[in-house]
Amino acid sequence: MIIIFEGCRNSGKTFLGNKISENLNIPRFQFDFSKYFSELGLTSKNDRSSQAFSISKDLMLLQLNRDGFIKNDCIVDRGFLTVLAWGILENRINDDEAFSQFDLLHSSGLLNDIVVIYIHGENPNKRASHKDQWDEIEKSDLEKRSYETILNYSRERNLNINLIRFENNFTDESITELSKIIENVRNFNK
């Protein structure tokens, strides 16, 4: 089973993913998206090739999982929801194209045996971060609205994905609570 940590920048996905990985002894994978994006000369805005690059990495990962090549549980930092939300956010694709890509993933069975943990919360550490070329997005609610567009579509179309919304309070209790949730999901899916 793949456990995908999704959510807006600075919501604590990477921190929680690392802690859960350590606590439950689940390998964690984070694709070096920013590195390859830059080195391949891709552009953020209005670039369909950037969307193709983004979705193709998730298609491969999800197909490997669907076809049984991924034998053990693993945590993935960002996945297909991010690709669709950011595709809309950066005008690489419009809403209908994002919905069509979501439908493709769903109808191909690529969303079976995955769990999406959608993490949200206000990071109390308000210091300016300098992660990559997308830092400016953190200063608006555009990213959150793009995610909600995709999540609302999924709910309205009854595209039954295993989605858990989790509010990160940036406390040790959040780590403990999410560890329990994931352990319960893993036990249920055995």
N, C-alpha and C positions, 0 to 999 in steps of 0.2 A: 504494500500500500504506500502511496505517495501522500505525504502530508504537506500541503502547500501553504506557506505563510504569505498572506496577501495583505495589502492595506497601504495607506498613504505614507509618504516619506516621513520619517521622524516619528513613527507611531510605535517603534520599539520592536519591529519584526526581527531584525538581525539579533538584537540582544536576547529576546525571548527564544528565538531559534537556537542560539548557542547554548543557553541555559537548559532548555528542554532536551537538546541533544546530549548534553553532559548528564543530566539527571536520569534520563530514561535509556541512555546508551543507544541512541538512534543516530546513524550517520546523517550529517547535514551537508547539503550541496548548495552553493551559490555560484551561478554562472557569472563569469567576469564580463557582464554585458557592457558596461561603460568602456572598458579597455578595448574590446573587439569593435564596438561601435565606432570609437575614435580611430583605431588603427585601420579599419576598413574604409574610412573616409565617409561614413554615413552621416546624414544630416537629420536633425530632429524634426523640423517642421515640414509639412506638405511633401513628404518623401515616401512614396509607396514601396520603394526598395527597402527602406528602413522597417516598414511594417512586415514585409515578407521575411526579412532577416529575423525579426522579433518572433513572429508566429512560428517560423520553421523550427526553432530550437525547442519550442513547447510541443509541436507536433511529434518530433522525434522522441522526446522524453515520454510523452503520454502513450505513444505507440509501443515503445519498448515495454512500458508497464502493462498495457493492455495485452500484449502478445506474450507475456510471461518472462521476459528477460530480466526484469527487476524482481529478485526473489525475496528481498528483505525490505522492511519498512525503511523509509528515508524521509527526511525533512528537506524541503526545497524552499529557498528564500526567493519569493516572487515567481509567478507563473503566468498562466494564460489570462487571468483577470487583469493583471497589470498590462499585458500586451494589448488587450482590447481597450481598456480604459485610457492608456497612454496613446493608443492609435487615434482615439477620438480627441483627446486633449491636445495633441500636436497636429491635428488636421491631416494625418496620414490616411485616415479613412473616416467616412461619416458614420452616423449611428446605424443606418441600415446595413452597411458593410460589416460593422462590428457584430451586429446581430447575426448576419449570415455566417461569419466566421465562428461564432458561438454555436450556431446550429450545426455546422460541420463537425466541430469537436464532439458535440452531444450525439449526433446521429451516427457517427463512426464508432461509438462506444469508448471513446478516448477518456471520458470523464467517469468511467466506472472504476471502482477500487481506488478512488482518491478522496481525500478529505481536504477541504479548503478552510483554513482558519483565517477569517477576516478580522484583522486586528485594528482597533481604533482607540484613540485616547490622546490626551494632551500631554506631551512631554514637558515636565516641569523645568527641564534644563533648556532655557530659551536662548542659549548662546548660539551665535551664528555658526552654522555648520558649513564646511567647504568640502562636500563629497565629490561633486562632479559638475558637469555642465547644466544640470537641471536644478540647481540650488534655488533659483528664483521661484520655482513652483511652490515651495514651502510657505511662501508669504501670501498665498491666496487659498480659496476653497475650491479652485477649479479641479484639482485632482480628485477630491472627495466627490464632487458632482459627477465626474466621469465614471468613477467606480459605481456610484448609485444608479447611473443610467444602465449599466450592464447588469447589476444585481436586480434591479426592478424588472428588466426584460426577462431574466431567468425566472423570477417569481411569477410574473404575469403569464408566461408561456408554460409554466409548470415543468420546467426543465430540471427535474429532480437531481440536483447535485448535492452532495453531502457538504453543506456549508454551516459553519459555526461562527457566529459573530462573538468576538471576545473584546471586552474593554480592558485595555492595559492601564492600570493605575500606577505603573512604574514603581511597584513595591515588591518585596519578597513574597507577599501574599498572591500577587498576580502570577508569579512564577509557579508557586505551589498549586494554585487553582488551575492554571493551564496544563500543568503536568498531569493532574488528576483527570482532566477532561480528555487529554490525548491517551492516557493509559486506558480509560474506559472505552474509548473508540477502538483502540487496538484489541482489547479483550473481546469486544462485541464482534469484531470482524474476523476473529480466529475461527 
